[in-house]
Amino acid sequence: MPTETPTAATARATGDLAGPGGLSNASVAVQFVLTGIIWGSSFLFMKVALDGISPGQVAWSRLILGGLTLGLFVALRRDRLPRSLRIWGHMTVLAVSFCVAPFLLFSWAQQHVTSGLASIYNATTPIMTAVMAGLLFRVERLKALQIAGILAGILGVVVIIAPWQGLDLSQSLVAQFAILGATACYGFSLAYMRKFVAHTGMTALVFSFLNIGIAAVIMLALTPFVALSPVTLDPWIVGSVLLLGCLGTGVAYIWNQTTVRAWGPTRASTVTYITPIVGVLLGVVILGEHISWNEPVGALVVFLGILLAQNRLTPPRRRGHSEGADASPAPSSDD
């Protein structure tokens, strides 16, 4: 999540980084690490849940549980929902592109790829965001280094796919492209936020609730098509679904926004680097998954591309100026 779930860019899109104040730096650091662990664990939770329920039911469950969890926090804080129909329209677009579509794609794809590989591919989200923001929505002008970062990201994906091993269009390869489709949805959504949803006055919590909540309503409408197949439940499957929904699609959003407020969006977005490490380790240790040499090597190339695409390899003075710009409400191409 961002992970395939949202990070700092989501908060910037709301125009308000509201959250609990007075927290110590140690407390914020704990929430930052917990966010990375939970979002990195989401790939394990999906893999385990798929042993007893369908991909559609996985996406359905996590959105319903996440929406209920975030709705509870909104009710407790008594945050106000926006009244503008235009905002609700844009949030509905984001509910589909940022939640429904990618969650379904990830759930389906993880039937055919390891949870570790899925977590590695999820790290391409900042690359996809740079492409969408610069080429599709034109909300930022791509610099030479950013273009180099996009090309490096593409090279990293090629290394992960390993075409020299033969492309037989097997289900695994199709699943890998499905995951890239999911991260492209994230990139589209983050760029869309910057163009249409910035400076709306919503708090980060309300923004997250509407995003997940509207998606949950859409999934409820799709229940006859995605959630009525037979299920086989055991404590591991039920626990995975609850953790994926309540924590990964609920509480972790709030932890992330707390980090954004305390540290700023640029530092907070480095959670992108934690999630694939957690995802790969859990896949190997708990599920006994195996990784090929090309997967971590490709991931390193992708990370280099992210650094370039986000202007993080510029000289200190210029980077400091960039971070000052990042502190503004409008989102940039973070995961």
Steps between C-alpha positions, in 0.01 A plus 500: 500500500507839440800305558216421309334743719558898493794674659603862532359608166151411618529739791631780281205454266256582778655838567489424873739283696288505811575246764573458870754745632752497779651164413864431577735420215540148642122447488487619141792274409315202649190579293716542189661158548166339582352642180780348294463166677121487460505605134785258431304226675191565288640278224533212747146560628363490144690182420369323810144626450497365143525148641135524603332788318499635146698804377179700481414408858846609615455844343139519623593412858795735534304798367194436717713453813726795414201726436339404831825554690566843349132594540527426872797737533317771302198463729715516814677813376175645363671609181274663242446347159514726192172627355620573147369255240813570296720369780283192540523439126879520502517276807284242323746495209781448752306230681496298178853578380675501839315218676253283310700435183850455651375296796323259264808478277736435790271236649460318169871519417611358834340171410783458248803687642675499837413759762864615495495567126171689534654722768800571276279602209297723730813714540459615137214729609717818518629427148143464373406822678780692331387372160134590560575840654742600226352345187127444555382777731796734440491627857878512511778535245729202492867584534782305342577318827135406544485359147816304579326373815200381300728320256690344790171385648402338171840330486447372856163352403661327200764349729227374735301346212822340368408468129821303436331212681237491225164677469236232460211725610433266787253595770788623717611749237143621448471539877818709511354733238178514703700626800665761280148596392412545867800726565409694184159555662676636808714729283192624313320564828784693665535723195121542486501609864751770426304634204145483633489445878775721643396778738152361567519570873443137600705361782723207414274271703186610316678465168604143585152415629328625185752321280455165675135554597375576149700204370332283764156615384597414141611155610172451687318575174723244326440235767300264270790498254806487727410374847243220487721202415551226765757563772720281717593670824749422775658720769796591275278613213264696725793662681667594173181661368447697821860622508495586130178699533508659845875564516633507143202685349401683817726588794823507295353790299474704821853407611631610163327837519639553851848446358433740215397776739799450729776433246372647177396310187846433361633319808167325558493362146816297570262235633512392133837339574381303803201320350677281240765396753230392744299334224795295372617396848155387610450309177829315544477436876128426543388371160827338395511699177815510291643802321724502195810720483337724239214605731704686768739631232207635301354648820825691564487642147138602560601672827769692312234605253278619784780714643558659160130543421442675833804730467665351808847476347535874442759710691405584862401864434270412213357204689427724797308732270310201358405381846371844580275472199392154608371644824230681306155342471528399134625145449799396298595161364536311827362151547 
